[in-house]
Amino acid sequence: MQTTKDKILAAVVSYIKEGMTDQISLAKIANDAVIGKSTVYEYFKSKEEMIEETYQYLLSTYESILLKDLEDMSFKGAFIEQLERNLVVMEDAASIMDMLMNHHAEQFYKFGKSLEPKVLELQQKIKKRFEDILYLGVVEGVILPRIPKPYDGYVIQAIMTGLLFQYVNHKMDINREQLLELIYEEVLRRIQS
């Protein structure tokens, strides 16, 4: 059974996932949760506190998806499995994934500075996950060791996020498996150049 607080958070989640936090008001949330406005104040002192707690909840949820142990530990398998997880989160909340992958974290902070450490920590963990996967490619001999160019990480990130966002926004006429294979091949081509 959903508690009153769960109903409130669920109502806020829908606005966040649509990237419409500027349209949130306590009255709208109370209406969406089918409770009185005064009931919202029993749980949250302000709209900002309510939004901040909802972001904390979502970030924890997405962290558990993005950083779950990888089942396939071959380079290609791990890379594609991680891309699939990024895609799952992106399909659920593109605006949050954009903020995480493209380091637009300042958009989180208008709802409270307490989000900053969580966002930065999650960004670093995602980056480390991909570095570990790429290192696996070096160990397997798929990627030749070389000194990376200073902008390599940005180019690889742009390839991944750009293609994932194009797919999520229905701008690409390919299926999911083709998308993941395309990203893998393009990243591999970039690393090997």
C-alpha positions as CSV (number, residue, x, y, z in Angstrom):
1,M,0.0,0.0,0.0
2,Q,1.3,3.4,-1.0
3,T,1.8,5.9,1.9
4,T,0.8,9.5,1.7
5,K,4.5,10.5,1.3
6,D,4.9,7.9,-1.5
7,K,1.9,9.5,-3.3
8,I,3.5,12.9,-3.0
9,L,6.9,11.7,-4.3
10,A,5.2,9.8,-7.2
11,A,3.5,13.0,-8.2
12,V,6.8,15.0,-8.1
13,V,8.6,12.2,-10.1
14,S,6.2,12.6,-13.0
15,Y,7.2,16.3,-13.3
16,I,10.9,15.6,-12.9
17,K,10.9,12.9,-15.6
18,E,9.2,15.3,-18.0
19,G,11.8,18.0,-17.2
20,M,9.0,20.3,-15.8
21,T,10.2,21.1,-12.3
22,D,9.5,24.8,-13.0
23,Q,5.8,23.9,-13.2
24,I,5.6,22.2,-9.8
25,S,3.6,23.8,-7.1
26,L,2.5,22.4,-3.8
27,A,-1.1,22.8,-4.9
28,K,-0.5,20.8,-8.1
29,I,1.3,18.1,-6.2
30,A,-1.5,17.9,-3.6
31,N,-4.1,17.7,-6.4
32,D,-2.1,15.0,-8.3
33,A,-1.6,13.0,-5.1
34,V,-5.3,13.4,-4.3
35,I,-4.6,14.9,-0.9
36,G,-5.0,18.3,0.8
37,K,-2.4,21.0,0.3
38,S,-1.9,21.1,4.1
39,T,-1.0,17.4,4.0
40,V,1.9,18.2,1.8
41,Y,3.2,20.6,4.4
42,E,3.1,17.8,7.0
43,Y,5.9,16.1,5.0
44,F,7.8,19.0,3.4
45,K,8.5,22.5,4.5
46,S,8.8,23.8,1.0
47,K,8.5,22.9,-2.7
48,E,12.3,22.9,-2.9
49,E,12.6,20.4,-0.1
50,M,10.0,18.2,-1.7
51,I,11.8,18.3,-5.1
52,E,15.2,17.8,-3.5
53,E,14.1,14.6,-1.7
54,T,12.5,13.3,-4.8
55,Y,15.8,13.8,-6.7
56,Q,17.6,12.0,-3.9
57,Y,15.2,9.1,-4.3
58,L,15.6,9.0,-8.1
59,L,19.4,9.3,-8.0
60,S,19.6,6.3,-5.6
61,T,17.2,4.3,-7.8
62,Y,19.2,5.1,-11.0
63,E,22.5,4.4,-9.3
64,S,21.3,0.9,-8.4
65,I,20.5,0.3,-12.1
66,L,23.6,1.9,-13.6
67,L,26.2,0.4,-11.2
68,K,24.8,-3.0,-10.6
69,D,27.5,-5.6,-11.0
70,L,28.1,-6.5,-14.7
71,E,27.2,-10.1,-15.5
72,D,29.2,-10.3,-18.8
73,M,32.9,-9.6,-18.2
74,S,34.2,-9.7,-21.7
75,F,35.0,-6.2,-23.0
76,K,32.3,-6.0,-25.6
77,G,29.7,-7.7,-23.4
78,A,30.3,-5.4,-20.5
79,F,30.4,-2.3,-22.7
80,I,27.0,-3.2,-24.3
81,E,25.5,-4.2,-21.0
82,Q,26.5,-0.9,-19.5
83,L,25.1,1.0,-22.5
84,E,21.8,-0.9,-22.1
85,R,21.6,0.2,-18.5
86,N,22.2,3.8,-19.5
87,L,19.5,3.4,-22.2
88,V,17.0,2.0,-19.6
89,V,17.6,5.0,-17.3
90,M,17.5,7.4,-20.2
91,E,14.2,6.0,-21.4
92,D,12.8,6.5,-17.9
93,A,14.1,10.0,-17.3
94,A,16.1,11.5,-20.2
95,S,16.5,14.9,-18.4
96,I,18.2,13.3,-15.4
97,M,20.5,11.1,-17.5
98,D,21.4,14.2,-19.6
99,M,22.4,16.0,-16.4
100,L,24.5,13.0,-15.2
101,M,26.2,12.1,-18.5
102,N,26.8,15.6,-19.8
103,H,27.8,17.1,-16.4
104,H,24.9,19.6,-16.2
105,A,24.8,19.0,-12.5
106,E,24.1,22.7,-11.7
107,Q,20.6,22.1,-12.8
108,F,20.1,19.8,-9.8
109,Y,21.6,22.4,-7.4
110,K,18.8,25.0,-7.7
111,F,16.8,22.6,-5.5
112,G,19.4,22.3,-2.8
113,K,23.2,22.1,-2.4
114,S,22.8,18.7,-0.6
115,L,22.3,17.1,-4.0
116,E,25.8,18.2,-5.2
117,P,27.8,15.5,-3.4
118,K,25.4,12.8,-4.6
119,V,25.4,14.0,-8.2
120,L,29.2,14.4,-8.3
121,E,29.7,11.0,-6.7
122,L,27.4,9.3,-9.2
123,Q,29.1,11.0,-12.2
124,Q,32.5,9.8,-11.0
125,K,31.2,6.2,-10.5
126,I,29.7,6.2,-14.0
127,K,33.0,7.5,-15.4
128,K,35.0,4.9,-13.4
129,R,32.7,2.1,-14.7
130,F,33.4,3.0,-18.3
131,E,37.2,3.4,-17.6
132,D,37.2,-0.1,-16.1
133,I,35.3,-1.5,-19.1
134,L,37.8,0.2,-21.5
135,Y,40.7,-1.2,-19.4
136,L,39.2,-4.6,-19.9
137,G,39.4,-4.0,-23.6
138,V,43.1,-3.3,-23.2
139,V,43.6,-6.5,-21.2
140,E,41.8,-8.5,-23.8
141,G,43.9,-6.9,-26.6
142,V,40.8,-5.4,-28.3
143,I,42.2,-1.9,-27.5
144,L,45.8,-1.1,-28.0
145,P,47.4,0.7,-25.1
146,R,48.2,4.3,-26.0
147,I,48.4,7.7,-24.3
148,P,44.9,9.1,-24.6
149,K,44.4,12.5,-26.1
150,P,43.1,15.1,-23.6
151,Y,39.7,15.3,-25.3
152,D,39.2,11.5,-26.0
153,G,36.8,11.1,-23.0
154,Y,34.6,14.0,-24.3
155,V,34.5,12.6,-27.8
156,I,33.6,9.1,-26.6
157,Q,31.0,10.5,-24.2
158,A,29.5,12.6,-27.0
159,I,29.2,9.6,-29.3
160,M,27.5,7.5,-26.6
161,T,25.1,10.2,-25.3
162,G,24.4,11.7,-28.7
163,L,23.4,8.4,-30.2
164,L,21.4,7.2,-27.1
165,F,19.5,10.5,-27.1
166,Q,18.8,10.3,-30.8
167,Y,17.4,6.8,-30.3
168,V,15.3,7.7,-27.3
169,N,13.9,10.7,-29.2
170,H,13.0,8.4,-32.1
171,K,15.3,10.1,-34.5
172,M,17.0,6.9,-35.6
173,D,15.5,4.2,-37.7
174,I,17.3,1.2,-36.1
175,N,16.4,-1.3,-33.4
176,R,17.9,-1.4,-29.9
177,E,20.5,-4.1,-30.7
178,Q,21.6,-2.2,-33.8
179,L,22.0,1.0,-31.8
180,L,24.1,-0.7,-29.1
181,E,26.3,-2.3,-31.8
182,L,26.7,1.0,-33.6
183,I,27.8,2.8,-30.4
184,Y,30.2,0.0,-29.6
185,E,31.8,0.1,-33.2
186,E,32.0,3.9,-33.2
187,V,33.6,4.1,-29.8
188,L,36.0,1.4,-30.7
189,R,36.9,3.2,-34.0
190,R,37.5,6.4,-32.0
191,I,39.7,4.6,-29.4
192,Q,41.8,2.9,-32.1
193,S,42.4,6.1,-34.2
